[in-house]
Amino acid sequence: MKNLFIGLLTLMSASNVMAQNDKLIHAFSLEECVNYAQKNNVQVKNALLAVDVQVQTNREIAAAAYPSIGTNIGGTDFLKIPTSLLPGQIFGGAAGTFIPVQFGTKYNANYGANFQQLLFDGQVFVALQARQTSLEMQRKNAAVTEEVIKANIYKIYYQLSASKTQLNILDANIERLNKLAHDAEIMYKNGFAEKLDVDKVSVQLNNLQTEKIKANNSVAIGFMGLKMLMGMPVKDSLALTEVINEQSLNTDVLVENDFQYGIRKDYQYLSTVKKLSEYNVKRYQLSYLPTVNFSGAYSKNALRTKFDFFEGGDWFPTSLLSLNVNLPLFNGFAREARVKRTKIELKQIENQMDALKNNIDNEITQAKLNYISSVATVQFQKKNMQLAENVFQQTKKKFEAGTGSNTEISAAQADLVSAQNNFMNALYSALIAKVDLLKASGKL
């Protein structure tokens, strides 16, 4: 019985561990969310897999520069030996007559080896030169994807953190109104307030409770969106360990005057695309040159009237070396069309790079203006919130002393809630402007 009891306890413990493993609990900072997404986001994982695909593609391209070696073995059983016709005149017959004869043996066998080596092909050599650039392009594409995911995670994290702070503000306002409703009820019972004053406070309290329910629902949906973006199972639990405040804006993110476009990941990606397009032009230009191949083969053949290949007998060797030079002369102007087409495509990429530069300048200018104005707005809204808090406290004291009206305290409470929300919205907008500026300047 003791052993059975211990076994049951062990089984129950293992079941609890498995249940806990099915649903994990994560408490992440902003950077930890980003790091998790870099390992689990589907788009990022596929972009990194594209790098691995390009590595294997490069190996396949490199194979064209290596010799190709093969072997062969075969055998033939002529159920009917082919018949040939010889002129009858050879054997003294009349002109125009033929004598059927059969040449060869019933059984033939052969084995051998062959190799081929490419000595010169301009297009293959250009492809070999472009391998590293192709790999770099996939890496830059992965970096662009990671940056986009990172920017979105920053924004959602800030939004959820701001919502968490707003929920705390709502709780504080609800607690404040609960106390105010209690005081108003006592004053009404003692004849110092009207029933209308109590009802107005109750209406405000109910409105805040409804607002809190909506805010909690929005936060829950936001967490699901963040987990989907990170590649985290929806059933897992996620908690944010960072709370946004004004300290989050202290980082100097303004762009220097000597900004270099090359630090932008999308510009780096487009630069590698341009380089690959240049290789493409070069590849078709070299298609005018001849290609040179070298090959060789060695084989042995045996001919038998009986199937006795494994019992000795003669095997007749054959060997050869071959050098093949292929000089293209004319193919209907196809090569010329390819060269011109790739040059036009290269020009298109150059135009895209010029447009991207202009777009980067526009992004940086707008992001800088938005960030500066957003930070200034945060300071103004902070002062407004402090003033609204002071007004509410003074109005509350007047109301409790019986010298203030319910209308005044209701208005003060509404102004305070509005000022608090305006401050949090301004802080969130400033943090989003900061993320946009960091991304525009290539510092994210």
C-alpha positions as a Markdown table, in Angstrom:
| # | Residue | x | y | z |
|---|---|---|---|---|
| 1 | Met | 0.0 | 0.0 | 0.0 |
| 2 | Lys | 2.9 | 2.4 | 0.8 |
| 3 | Asn | 4.5 | 1.7 | -2.6 |
| 4 | Leu | 1.1 | 2.2 | -4.3 |
| 5 | Phe | 0.6 | 5.6 | -2.5 |
| 6 | Ile | 4.1 | 6.8 | -3.5 |
| 7 | Gly | 3.4 | 5.7 | -7.1 |
| 8 | Leu | 0.1 | 7.7 | -7.2 |
| 9 | Leu | 1.8 | 10.8 | -5.8 |
| 10 | Thr | 4.6 | 10.5 | -8.4 |
| 11 | Leu | 2.0 | 10.2 | -11.2 |
| 12 | Met | 0.0 | 13.2 | -9.9 |
| 13 | Ser | 3.2 | 15.3 | -9.8 |
| 14 | Ala | 4.1 | 14.3 | -13.3 |
| 15 | Ser | 0.6 | 15.3 | -14.5 |
| 16 | Asn | 0.9 | 18.7 | -12.8 |
| 17 | Val | 4.2 | 19.3 | -14.4 |
| 18 | Met | 2.8 | 18.4 | -17.9 |
| 19 | Ala | -0.2 | 20.7 | -17.3 |
| 20 | Gln | 2.1 | 23.5 | -16.4 |
| 21 | Asn | 4.3 | 22.9 | -19.4 |
| 22 | Asp | 1.2 | 23.1 | -21.7 |
| 23 | Lys | 0.6 | 26.7 | -20.5 |
| 24 | Leu | 3.7 | 28.8 | -19.8 |
| 25 | Ile | 3.8 | 32.1 | -17.9 |
| 26 | His | 6.1 | 34.8 | -19.3 |
| 27 | Ala | 7.0 | 38.1 | -17.7 |
| 28 | Phe | 8.9 | 40.0 | -20.3 |
| 29 | Ser | 10.5 | 43.4 | -20.7 |
| 30 | Leu | 10.4 | 45.2 | -24.0 |
| 31 | Glu | 13.7 | 43.8 | -25.1 |
| 32 | Glu | 12.8 | 40.3 | -24.0 |
| 33 | Cys | 9.6 | 40.5 | -26.2 |
| 34 | Val | 11.8 | 41.6 | -29.1 |
| 35 | Asn | 14.2 | 38.7 | -28.5 |
| 36 | Tyr | 11.4 | 36.2 | -28.3 |
| 37 | Ala | 9.9 | 37.4 | -31.6 |
| 38 | Gln | 13.3 | 37.1 | -33.3 |
| 39 | Lys | 13.2 | 33.4 | -32.5 |
| 40 | Asn | 9.5 | 32.6 | -32.9 |
| 41 | Asn | 7.9 | 35.1 | -35.3 |
| 42 | Val | 6.9 | 33.2 | -38.5 |
| 43 | Gln | 8.0 | 36.0 | -40.9 |
| 44 | Val | 11.4 | 36.3 | -39.2 |
| 45 | Lys | 11.9 | 32.5 | -39.1 |
| 46 | Asn | 11.0 | 32.2 | -42.8 |
| 47 | Ala | 13.3 | 35.1 | -43.7 |
| 48 | Leu | 16.2 | 33.3 | -41.8 |
| 49 | Leu | 15.3 | 30.1 | -43.6 |
| 50 | Ala | 15.5 | 31.9 | -46.9 |
| 51 | Val | 19.2 | 32.6 | -46.0 |
| 52 | Asp | 19.7 | 28.9 | -45.5 |
| 53 | Val | 18.0 | 28.2 | -48.9 |
| 54 | Gln | 20.4 | 30.7 | -50.5 |
| 55 | Val | 23.4 | 28.9 | -49.0 |
| 56 | Gln | 22.3 | 25.6 | -50.6 |
| 57 | Thr | 21.6 | 27.5 | -53.9 |
| 58 | Asn | 25.1 | 28.8 | -53.8 |
| 59 | Arg | 26.5 | 25.3 | -53.4 |
| 60 | Glu | 24.4 | 24.2 | -56.4 |
| 61 | Ile | 25.9 | 27.1 | -58.4 |
| 62 | Ala | 29.4 | 26.2 | -57.3 |
| 63 | Ala | 28.9 | 22.7 | -58.5 |
| 64 | Ala | 29.1 | 24.0 | -62.1 |
| 65 | Ala | 32.8 | 24.7 | -61.6 |
| 66 | Tyr | 33.7 | 21.2 | -60.4 |
| 67 | Pro | 34.2 | 18.2 | -62.7 |
| 68 | Ser | 31.3 | 15.9 | -63.4 |
| 69 | Ile | 32.3 | 12.2 | -63.0 |
| 70 | Gly | 30.1 | 9.2 | -63.8 |
| 71 | Thr | 30.3 | 5.5 | -64.4 |
| 72 | Asn | 28.2 | 3.2 | -66.5 |
| 73 | Ile | 27.7 | -0.6 | -66.9 |
| 74 | Gly | 25.3 | -2.3 | -69.3 |
| 75 | Gly | 24.5 | -5.5 | -71.2 |
| 76 | Thr | 22.5 | -6.4 | -74.2 |
| 77 | Asp | 20.9 | -9.7 | -75.2 |
| 78 | Phe | 19.9 | -9.6 | -78.9 |
| 79 | Leu | 17.0 | -11.9 | -79.1 |
| 80 | Lys | 17.2 | -11.4 | -82.9 |
| 81 | Ile | 20.5 | -10.2 | -84.2 |
| 82 | Pro | 20.0 | -7.3 | -86.6 |
| 83 | Thr | 20.1 | -8.2 | -90.3 |
| 84 | Ser | 22.0 | -6.1 | -92.9 |
| 85 | Leu | 21.8 | -6.3 | -96.7 |
| 86 | Leu | 25.0 | -6.5 | -98.8 |
| 87 | Pro | 25.1 | -6.0 | -102.6 |
| 88 | Gly | 25.0 | -9.3 | -104.5 |
| 89 | Gln | 27.7 | -8.1 | -106.9 |
| 90 | Ile | 30.3 | -8.5 | -104.1 |
| 91 | Phe | 29.8 | -12.2 | -104.2 |
| 92 | Gly | 29.3 | -12.5 | -108.0 |
| 93 | Gly | 25.6 | -12.0 | -108.1 |
| 94 | Ala | 23.5 | -10.0 | -110.5 |
| 95 | Ala | 23.3 | -6.2 | -110.1 |
| 96 | Gly | 20.5 | -5.0 | -108.0 |
| 97 | Thr | 20.3 | -8.1 | -105.8 |
| 98 | Phe | 21.1 | -8.2 | -102.1 |
| 99 | Ile | 22.3 | -10.8 | -99.7 |
| 100 | Pro | 21.0 | -10.7 | -96.1 |
| 101 | Val | 23.7 | -11.2 | -93.5 |
| 102 | Gln | 23.8 | -10.8 | -89.7 |
| 103 | Phe | 26.8 | -9.1 | -88.0 |
| 104 | Gly | 27.6 | -9.1 | -84.3 |
| 105 | Thr | 27.0 | -11.5 | -81.4 |
| 106 | Lys | 24.0 | -12.3 | -79.3 |
| 107 | Tyr | 25.5 | -11.0 | -76.1 |
| 108 | Asn | 27.2 | -7.6 | -75.6 |
| 109 | Ala | 28.5 | -6.0 | -72.4 |
| 110 | Asn | 30.3 | -2.8 | -71.5 |
| 111 | Tyr | 31.5 | -0.8 | -68.5 |
| 112 | Gly | 33.4 | 2.4 | -68.2 |
| 113 | Ala | 33.8 | 5.9 | -66.7 |
| 114 | Asn | 33.5 | 9.4 | -68.0 |
| 115 | Phe | 34.1 | 13.0 | -66.8 |
| 116 | Gln | 33.4 | 16.5 | -67.9 |
| 117 | Gln | 35.0 | 19.7 | -66.9 |
| 118 | Leu | 33.9 | 23.3 | -67.7 |
| 119 | Leu | 37.0 | 25.3 | -68.6 |
| 120 | Phe | 35.3 | 28.6 | -69.4 |
| 121 | Asp | 31.8 | 29.9 | -69.4 |
| 122 | Gly | 31.4 | 33.7 | -68.7 |
| 123 | Gln | 27.8 | 33.3 | -67.3 |
| 124 | Val | 28.9 | 30.6 | -64.9 |
| 125 | Phe | 31.8 | 32.6 | -63.6 |
| 126 | Val | 29.6 | 35.7 | -63.0 |
| 127 | Ala | 27.2 | 33.5 | -61.1 |
| 128 | Leu | 30.1 | 32.3 | -58.9 |
| 129 | Gln | 31.0 | 35.9 | -58.3 |
| 130 | Ala | 27.4 | 36.8 | -57.3 |
| 131 | Arg | 27.0 | 34.1 | -54.7 |
| 132 | Gln | 28.1 | 36.2 | -51.7 |
| 133 | Thr | 25.9 | 39.1 | -52.9 |
| 134 | Ser | 22.9 | 36.8 | -53.2 |
| 135 | Leu | 23.5 | 35.6 | -49.7 |
| 136 | Glu | 23.9 | 39.1 | -48.4 |
| 137 | Met | 20.6 | 40.1 | -50.0 |
| 138 | Gln | 18.8 | 37.4 | -48.1 |
| 139 | Arg | 20.4 | 38.5 | -44.9 |
| 140 | Lys | 19.5 | 42.1 | -45.5 |
| 141 | Asn | 15.9 | 41.0 | -46.2 |
| 142 | Ala | 15.8 | 39.2 | -42.9 |
| 143 | Ala | 17.2 | 42.3 | -41.1 |
| 144 | Val | 14.4 | 44.4 | -42.7 |
| 145 | Thr | 11.8 | 41.9 | -41.6 |
| 146 | Glu | 13.2 | 41.8 | -38.0 |
| 147 | Glu | 13.2 | 45.7 | -37.9 |
| 148 | Val | 9.5 | 45.9 | -39.0 |
| 149 | Ile | 8.5 | 43.3 | -36.4 |
| 150 | Lys | 10.6 | 45.1 | -33.7 |
| 151 | Ala | 8.9 | 48.4 | -34.4 |
| 152 | Asn | 5.5 | 46.9 | -34.2 |
| 153 | Ile | 6.3 | 45.2 | -30.9 |
| 154 | Tyr | 7.6 | 48.4 | -29.5 |
| 155 | Lys | 4.4 | 50.2 | -30.4 |
| 156 | Ile | 2.1 | 47.5 | -29.1 |
| 157 | Tyr | 4.1 | 47.1 | -25.9 |
| 158 | Tyr | 3.9 | 50.9 | -25.3 |
| 159 | Gln | 0.2 | 50.8 | -26.0 |
| 160 | Leu | -0.4 | 48.0 | -23.5 |
| 161 | Ser | 1.8 | 49.6 | -20.9 |
| 162 | Ala | -0.1 | 52.9 | -21.3 |
| 163 | Ser | -3.4 | 51.0 | -21.0 |
| 164 | Lys | -2.1 | 49.4 | -17.8 |
| 165 | Thr | -1.3 | 52.8 | -16.4 |
| 166 | Gln | -4.7 | 54.1 | -17.5 |
| 167 | Leu | -6.4 | 51.2 | -15.8 |
| 168 | Asn | -4.5 | 52.2 | -12.6 |
| 169 | Ile | -5.7 | 55.7 | -13.0 |
| 170 | Leu | -9.3 | 54.4 | -13.5 |
| 171 | Asp | -9.0 | 52.4 | -10.3 |
| 172 | Ala | -7.8 | 55.4 | -8.4 |
| 173 | Asn | -10.7 | 57.5 | -9.8 |
| 174 | Ile | -13.2 | 54.8 | -9.0 |
| 175 | Glu | -11.8 | 54.6 | -5.5 |
| 176 | Arg | -12.0 | 58.4 | -5.2 |
| 177 | Leu | -15.6 | 58.4 | -6.4 |
| 178 | Asn | -16.5 | 55.6 | -4.1 |
| 179 | Lys | -15.4 | 57.7 | -1.2 |
| 180 | Leu | -17.1 | 60.7 | -2.6 |
| 181 | Ala | -20.4 | 58.7 | -3.1 |
| 182 | His | -20.1 | 57.5 | 0.5 |
| 183 | Asp | -19.6 | 61.1 | 1.8 |
| 184 | Ala | -22.5 | 62.4 | -0.4 |
| 185 | Glu | -24.7 | 59.7 | 1.0 |
| 186 | Ile | -23.9 | 60.7 | 4.6 |
| 187 | Met | -24.4 | 64.4 | 3.8 |
| 188 | Tyr | -27.8 | 63.5 | 2.3 |
| 189 | Lys | -28.9 | 61.6 | 5.3 |
| 190 | Asn | -27.8 | 64.5 | 7.5 |
| 191 | Gly | -29.7 | 67.0 | 5.3 |
| 192 | Phe | -26.6 | 68.7 | 3.9 |
| 193 | Ala | -27.1 | 67.5 | 0.4 |
| 194 | Glu | -29.8 | 66.6 | -2.0 |
| 195 | Lys | -30.7 | 63.2 | -3.4 |
| 196 | Leu | -29.8 | 64.6 | -6.9 |
| 197 | Asp | -26.2 | 65.1 | -5.7 |
| 198 | Val | -25.9 | 61.4 | -4.7 |
| 199 | Asp | -27.4 | 60.2 | -8.0 |
| 200 | Lys | -24.9 | 62.4 | -10.0 |
| 201 | Val | -22.0 | 60.8 | -8.2 |
| 202 | Ser | -23.4 | 57.4 | -8.8 |
| 203 | Val | -23.8 | 58.1 | -12.5 |
| 204 | Gln | -20.2 | 59.1 | -12.7 |
| 205 | Leu | -19.1 | 56.0 | -10.8 |
| 206 | Asn | -21.1 | 53.8 | -13.2 |
| 207 | Asn | -19.6 | 55.4 | -16.2 |
| 208 | Leu | -16.1 | 54.8 | -14.9 |
| 209 | Gln | -16.9 | 51.2 | -14.1 |
| 210 | Thr | -18.2 | 50.8 | -17.7 |
| 211 | Glu | -15.1 | 52.5 | -19.1 |
| 212 | Lys | -12.9 | 50.1 | -17.0 |
| 213 | Ile | -14.7 | 47.0 | -18.5 |
| 214 | Lys | -14.1 | 48.3 | -22.0 |
| 215 | Ala | -10.4 | 49.1 | -21.2 |
| 216 | Asn | -9.9 | 45.6 | -19.8 |
| 217 | Asn | -11.4 | 44.1 | -22.9 |
| 218 | Ser | -9.1 | 46.2 | -25.2 |
| 219 | Val | -6.1 | 45.2 | -23.1 |
| 220 | Ala | -6.9 | 41.5 | -23.4 |
| 221 | Ile | -7.3 | 41.8 | -27.2 |
| 222 | Gly | -4.0 | 43.8 | -27.3 |
| 223 | Phe | -2.2 | 41.0 | -25.5 |
| 224 | Met | -3.5 | 38.5 | -27.9 |
| 225 | Gly | -2.2 | 40.6 | -30.8 |
| 226 | Leu | 1.2 | 41.0 | -29.2 |
| 227 | Lys | 1.5 | 37.3 | -28.6 |
| 228 | Met | 0.6 | 36.6 | -32.2 |
| 229 | Leu | 3.2 | 39.1 | -33.4 |
| 230 | Met | 5.8 | 37.5 | -31.2 |
| 231 | Gly | 4.9 | 34.0 | -32.3 |
| 232 | Met | 3.9 | 33.0 | -28.7 |
| 233 | Pro | 1.1 | 30.5 | -28.2 |
| 234 | Val | -2.2 | 32.3 | -27.4 |
| 235 | Lys | -2.8 | 29.9 | -24.5 |
| 236 | Asp | 0.4 | 31.1 | -22.8 |
| 237 | Ser | 0.3 | 33.9 | -20.3 |
| 238 | Leu | 2.2 | 37.1 | -20.9 |
| 239 | Ala | 2.9 | 39.9 | -18.4 |
| 240 | Leu | 4.7 | 43.2 | -19.1 |
| 241 | Thr | 7.4 | 44.1 | -16.6 |
| 242 | Glu | 8.0 | 47.7 | -17.8 |
| 243 | Val | 5.8 | 50.7 | -17.1 |
| 244 | Ile | 6.0 | 53.7 | -19.4 |
| 245 | Asn | 6.7 | 57.1 | -18.0 |
| 246 | Glu | 8.5 | 60.3 | -18.8 |
| 247 | Gln | 11.9 | 58.6 | -18.2 |
| 248 | Ser | 11.3 | 56.6 | -21.4 |
| 249 | Leu | 11.6 | 59.8 | -23.4 |
| 250 | Asn | 15.0 | 60.8 | -22.0 |
| 251 | Thr | 17.0 | 59.0 | -24.7 |
| 252 | Asp | 18.5 | 61.3 | -27.2 |
| 253 | Val | 17.1 | 60.1 | -30.6 |
| 254 | Leu | 17.5 | 63.3 | -32.7 |
| 255 | Val | 19.3 | 62.7 | -36.0 |
| 256 | Glu | 22.7 | 64.1 | -36.7 |
| 257 | Asn | 23.3 | 66.5 | -39.6 |
| 258 | Asp | 25.7 | 64.0 | -41.3 |
| 259 | Phe | 23.2 | 61.3 | -41.6 |
| 260 | Gln | 24.3 | 58.4 | -43.9 |
| 261 | Tyr | 21.6 | 56.5 | -45.8 |
| 262 | Gly | 23.7 | 53.3 | -45.6 |
| 263 | Ile | 22.7 | 52.7 | -42.0 |
| 264 | Arg | 19.0 | 52.2 | -43.1 |
| 265 | Lys | 18.4 | 48.4 | -43.5 |
| 266 | Asp | 16.0 | 48.9 | -46.4 |
| 267 | Tyr | 18.6 | 51.0 | -48.2 |
| 268 | Gln | 21.2 | 48.3 | -47.5 |
| 269 | Tyr | 18.8 | 45.7 | -49.0 |
| 270 | Leu | 18.2 | 47.8 | -52.1 |
| 271 | Ser | 21.9 | 48.3 | -52.5 |
| 272 | Thr | 22.5 | 44.6 | -52.7 |
| 273 | Val | 19.7 | 44.2 | -55.2 |
| 274 | Lys | 21.4 | 46.8 | -57.3 |
| 275 | Lys | 24.7 | 44.9 | -57.1 |
| 276 | Leu | 23.0 | 41.7 | -58.2 |
| 277 | Ser | 21.4 | 43.5 | -61.1 |
| 278 | Glu | 24.9 | 44.7 | -62.2 |
| 279 | Tyr | 26.0 | 41.1 | -62.1 |
| 280 | Asn | 23.0 | 40.2 | -64.3 |
| 281 | Val | 24.1 | 42.7 | -66.9 |
| 282 | Lys | 27.6 | 41.4 | -66.8 |
| 283 | Arg | 26.4 | 37.8 | -67.1 |
| 284 | Tyr | 24.6 | 38.5 | -70.4 |
| 285 | Gln | 27.4 | 40.6 | -71.8 |
| 286 | Leu | 29.8 | 37.6 | -71.3 |
| 287 | Ser | 27.4 | 35.4 | -73.2 |
| 288 | Tyr | 29.0 | 36.7 | -76.4 |
| 289 | Leu | 32.2 | 34.8 | -75.5 |
| 290 | Pro | 32.7 | 31.1 | -76.4 |
| 291 | Thr | 32.4 | 28.3 | -73.9 |
| 292 | Val | 35.1 | 25.7 | -73.5 |
| 293 | Asn | 34.5 | 22.2 | -72.1 |
| 294 | Phe | 36.9 | 19.3 | -71.6 |
| 295 | Ser | 35.7 | 15.7 | -71.4 |
| 296 | Gly | 37.1 | 12.2 | -71.4 |
| 297 | Ala | 35.8 | 8.6 | -71.3 |
| 298 | Tyr | 37.2 | 5.1 | -70.8 |
| 299 | Ser | 35.2 | 1.9 | -71.4 |
| 300 | Lys | 35.6 | -1.8 | -72.2 |
| 301 | Asn | 33.3 | -3.9 | -74.4 |
| 302 | Ala | 32.8 | -7.6 | -74.7 |
| 303 | Leu | 31.0 | -9.6 | -77.4 |
| 304 | Arg | 29.9 | -13.2 | -76.8 |
| 305 | Thr | 27.9 | -15.8 | -78.5 |
| 306 | Lys | 27.2 | -17.3 | -75.0 |
| 307 | Phe | 26.6 | -15.5 | -71.7 |
| 308 | Asp | 30.0 | -16.2 | -70.2 |
| 309 | Phe | 31.2 | -12.7 | -69.3 |
| 310 | Phe | 32.4 | -13.9 | -65.9 |
| 311 | Glu | 34.5 | -16.7 | -67.3 |
| 312 | Gly | 37.3 | -14.8 | -68.9 |
| 313 | Gly | 37.5 | -13.8 | -72.5 |
| 314 | Asp | 38.5 | -10.7 | -74.3 |
| 315 | Trp | 37.3 | -7.2 | -73.3 |
| 316 | Phe | 38.1 | -4.5 | -75.8 |
| 317 | Pro | 39.1 | -1.1 | -74.4 |
| 318 | Thr | 38.1 | 2.3 | -75.7 |
| 319 | Ser | 39.3 | 5.7 | -74.4 |
| 320 | Leu | 39.0 | 9.3 | -75.6 |
| 321 | Leu | 39.7 | 12.9 | -74.7 |
| 322 | Ser | 37.6 | 15.7 | -76.1 |
| 323 | Leu | 37.9 | 19.5 | -76.1 |
| 324 | Asn | 34.8 | 21.3 | -77.2 |
| 325 | Val | 34.7 | 25.1 | -78.0 |
| 326 | Asn | 31.3 | 26.5 | -78.7 |
| 327 | Leu | 31.3 | 29.9 | -80.3 |
| 328 | Pro | 27.9 | 31.6 | -80.5 |
| 329 | Leu | 27.5 | 33.5 | -83.7 |
| 330 | Phe | 23.9 | 34.6 | -84.1 |
| 331 | Asn | 20.7 | 33.8 | -82.2 |
| 332 | Gly | 18.2 | 36.3 | -83.6 |
| 333 | Phe | 19.4 | 39.3 | -81.4 |
| 334 | Ala | 18.3 | 37.5 | -78.3 |
| 335 | Arg | 21.5 | 38.2 | -76.4 |
| 336 | Glu | 21.4 | 41.9 | -77.3 |
| 337 | Ala | 17.8 | 42.1 | -76.1 |
| 338 | Arg | 18.8 | 40.4 | -72.7 |
| 339 | Val | 21.6 | 42.9 | -72.2 |
| 340 | Lys | 19.4 | 45.9 | -72.9 |
| 341 | Arg | 16.6 | 44.5 | -70.7 |
| 342 | Thr | 18.9 | 44.0 | -67.7 |
| 343 | Lys | 20.4 | 47.5 | -68.2 |
| 344 | Ile | 16.9 | 48.9 | -68.1 |
| 345 | Glu | 16.1 | 46.9 | -64.9 |
| 346 | Leu | 19.3 | 48.3 | -63.4 |
| 347 | Lys | 18.2 | 51.8 | -64.2 |
| 348 | Gln | 14.8 | 51.1 | -62.5 |
| 349 | Ile | 16.6 | 50.0 | -59.3 |
| 350 | Glu | 18.7 | 53.1 | -59.4 |
| 351 | Asn | 15.5 | 55.2 | -59.6 |
| 352 | Gln | 14.1 | 53.2 | -56.7 |
| 353 | Met | 17.2 | 54.1 | -54.6 |
| 354 | Asp | 16.8 | 57.8 | -55.5 |
| 355 | Ala | 13.2 | 57.6 | -54.5 |
| 356 | Leu | 14.1 | 55.8 | -51.2 |
| 357 | Lys | 16.6 | 58.5 | -50.3 |
| 358 | Asn | 13.9 | 61.2 | -50.8 |
| 359 | Asn | 11.5 | 59.1 | -48.8 |
| 360 | Ile | 14.0 | 58.7 | -46.0 |
| 361 | Asp | 14.6 | 62.4 | -45.8 |
| 362 | Asn | 10.8 | 62.9 | -45.6 |
| 363 | Glu | 10.4 | 60.3 | -42.9 |
| 364 | Ile | 13.2 | 61.7 | -40.8 |
| 365 | Thr | 11.9 | 65.3 | -41.1 |
| 366 | Gln | 8.4 | 64.3 | -40.2 |
| 367 | Ala | 9.4 | 62.0 | -37.4 |
| 368 | Lys | 11.7 | 64.7 | -35.9 |
| 369 | Leu | 8.9 | 67.3 | -35.9 |
| 370 | Asn | 6.4 | 64.8 | -34.5 |
| 371 | Tyr | 8.8 | 63.8 | -31.7 |
| 372 | Ile | 9.7 | 67.4 | -30.7 |
| 373 | Ser | 6.0 | 68.5 | -30.7 |
| 374 | Ser | 5.0 | 65.3 | -28.9 |
| 375 | Val | 7.5 | 65.8 | -26.1 |
| 376 | Ala | 6.4 | 69.4 | -25.7 |
| 377 | Thr | 2.7 | 68.2 | -25.5 |
| 378 | Val | 3.6 | 65.7 | -22.8 |
| 379 | Gln | 5.0 | 68.6 | -20.6 |
| 380 | Phe | 1.9 | 70.7 | -21.2 |
| 381 | Gln | -0.5 | 67.8 | -20.4 |
| 382 | Lys | 1.5 | 67.0 | -17.3 |
| 383 | Lys | 0.9 | 70.5 | -16.0 |
| 384 | Asn | -2.8 | 70.3 | -16.9 |
| 385 | Met | -3.1 | 67.1 | -15.0 |
| 386 | Gln | -1.4 | 68.6 | -12.0 |
| 387 | Leu | -3.7 | 71.6 | -12.2 |
| 388 | Ala | -6.8 | 69.4 | -12.6 |
| 389 | Glu | -5.8 | 67.4 | -9.5 |
| 390 | Asn | -5.4 | 70.6 | -7.5 |
| 391 | Val | -8.8 | 71.9 | -8.7 |
| 392 | Phe | -10.5 | 68.6 | -7.8 |
| 393 | Gln | -9.0 | 68.5 | -4.3 |
| 394 | Gln | -10.0 | 72.1 | -3.6 |
| 395 | Thr | -13.5 | 71.6 | -5.0 |
| 396 | Lys | -13.8 | 68.4 | -2.9 |
| 397 | Lys | -12.9 | 70.3 | 0.2 |
| 398 | Lys | -15.5 | 72.9 | -0.5 |
| 399 | Phe | -18.1 | 70.3 | -1.2 |
| 400 | Glu | -17.4 | 68.5 | 2.1 |
| 401 | Ala | -17.5 | 71.8 | 3.9 |
| 402 | Gly | -20.9 | 72.5 | 2.4 |
| 403 | Thr | -19.8 | 75.5 | 0.4 |
| 404 | Gly | -19.5 | 73.8 | -3.0 |
| 405 | Ser | -22.1 | 72.3 | -5.3 |
| 406 | Asn | -22.3 | 68.9 | -6.8 |
| 407 | Thr | -22.1 | 70.4 | -10.2 |
| 408 | Glu | -18.7 | 71.9 | -9.4 |
| 409 | Ile | -17.2 | 68.7 | -8.1 |
| 410 | Ser | -18.7 | 66.7 | -11.0 |
| 411 | Ala | -17.1 | 69.1 | -13.5 |
| 412 | Ala | -13.8 | 68.9 | -11.6 |
| 413 | Gln | -13.9 | 65.1 | -11.6 |
| 414 | Ala | -14.6 | 65.0 | -15.3 |
| 415 | Asp | -11.8 | 67.5 | -16.0 |
| 416 | Leu | -9.4 | 65.4 | -13.9 |
| 417 | Val | -10.2 | 62.2 | -15.8 |
| 418 | Ser | -9.9 | 64.1 | -19.1 |
| 419 | Ala | -6.5 | 65.6 | -18.1 |
| 420 | Gln | -5.2 | 62.2 | -17.0 |
| 421 | Asn | -6.3 | 60.5 | -20.2 |
| 422 | Asn | -4.8 | 63.4 | -22.2 |
| 423 | Phe | -1.5 | 63.0 | -20.4 |
| 424 | Met | -1.3 | 59.3 | -21.0 |
| 425 | Asn | -2.3 | 59.7 | -24.7 |
| 426 | Ala | 0.3 | 62.4 | -25.1 |
| 427 | Leu | 3.0 | 60.2 | -23.5 |
| 428 | Tyr | 2.0 | 57.2 | -25.7 |
| 429 | Ser | 2.1 | 59.4 | -28.8 |
| 430 | Ala | 5.5 | 60.7 | -27.9 |
| 431 | Leu | 6.8 | 57.2 | -27.4 |
| 432 | Ile | 5.4 | 56.2 | -30.8 |
| 433 | Ala | 7.0 | 59.2 | -32.3 |
| 434 | Lys | 10.3 | 58.1 | -30.7 |
| 435 | Val | 10.0 | 54.7 | -32.3 |
| 436 | Asp | 9.3 | 56.2 | -35.7 |
| 437 | Leu | 12.3 | 58.5 | -35.4 |
| 438 | Leu | 14.6 | 55.7 | -34.4 |
| 439 | Lys | 13.3 | 53.6 | -37.3 |
| 440 | Ala | 13.6 | 56.5 | -39.8 |
| 441 | Ser | 17.2 | 57.2 | -38.7 |
| 442 | Gly | 18.2 | 53.5 | -38.7 |
| 443 | Lys | 18.8 | 53.3 | -35.0 |
| 444 | Leu | 16.0 | 51.0 | -33.9 |
